[in-house]
């Protein structure tokens, strides 16, 4: 019994081959473009952060400087783990046109202040009460850190606790001219 | 008895596919006029909560999901369209924030595979039913068209015996 005509068989063959091609692309396709965040390589979203000292910190006012933007919370254990490295690195970079900014998220004001008194360091921290900065930067957990170059472009994003070595790597990378990736 | 001809089954199958895939009339009418609350709800269900596992922003009770719903509301009040809001979240979090991946590139596989599975599954069932029907009909037809084998010697003997009895 003839089940399918020649053209029917051809259509089935084309569908199967198309699916195999798509699966092949999924397995062996170009993965060079995979980024840690879609924001990497783009202009950093503008924000004004109300610091715990009561000052307004505006990102655009910091143009010309390399920025380390760190998102943290008082209940976050990896944030405590990286606090020492952040403080030591800030001490080394504070006179080298590198600005460290801490953004507190998902937290109570009192808990955040208590955390800062123990782990805060000398750089500016502020709260993001409506989590607008956090959503603008696509933060999905803490700690997460963005490295912004002097032109205001996001050069890298790092998820997880930082060490001094990691900070050095990304800060130095952000200070260097961008490589043309082709 | 139901006759499973390929033509009839394909018509039935196509009708079922259209019924399942086509949006209902009431759904289309509902989309025309929606309050801000309804729009927030609709968009929230199109976004995945970044800090939850397998929950949409609409379903999650996390602080972030709550704030994301507020951002959606604020953007709607500012006159932004659903597409603009979805693009805003995609630009920040990437395509993984979308509850259903956009049909492009490798995502086509996700969109096509279920459809292809339904079509091939349907064709398989159709062919199976058709073949079963054909075999059944063949079995029923066979006894009527063929004569039973007759043992002529045996009949001859019976006739001889009967003749003997008569005489």
Contacts between the chains, C-beta under 8 A, distances in Angstrom:
chain1	res1	chain2	res2	distance
A	1	B	131	7.5
A	1	B	134	7.3
A	3	B	127	6.0
A	15	B	116	6.4
A	19	B	109	7.4
A	19	B	112	7.1
A	19	B	113	7.3
A	19	B	116	6.7
A	22	B	106	6.7
A	22	B	108	6.2
A	22	B	109	4.5
A	22	B	112	7.5
A	23	B	109	6.8
A	25	B	106	5.9
A	26	B	106	5.0
A	26	B	109	6.2
A	29	B	106	6.7
A	37	B	94	7.0
A	38	B	90	7.2
A	38	B	91	6.0
A	38	B	92	7.2
A	38	B	93	7.3
A	38	B	94	4.6
A	39	B	91	7.2
A	39	B	92	6.6
A	42	B	91	7.9
A	45	B	92	7.8
A	106	B	63	5.2
A	106	B	64	7.0
A	130	B	67	6.2
A	130	B	70	7.0
A	131	B	63	7.2
A	131	B	64	6.3
A	131	B	67	4.0
A	131	B	68	7.9
A	132	B	67	7.7
A	132	B	71	6.7
A	134	B	64	7.4
A	134	B	67	7.9
A	135	B	64	7.8
A	135	B	67	6.9
A	135	B	68	6.2
A	135	B	71	5.8
A	135	B	89	7.7
A	135	B	92	6.2
A	136	B	92	6.1
A	137	B	92	6.6
A	138	B	50	7.7
A	138	B	92	3.5
A	138	B	93	4.3
A	138	B	94	7.2
A	138	B	97	8.0
A	139	B	50	7.8
A	140	B	50	3.4
A	140	B	51	5.9
A	140	B	93	6.8
A	141	B	50	7.7
A	141	B	51	6.3
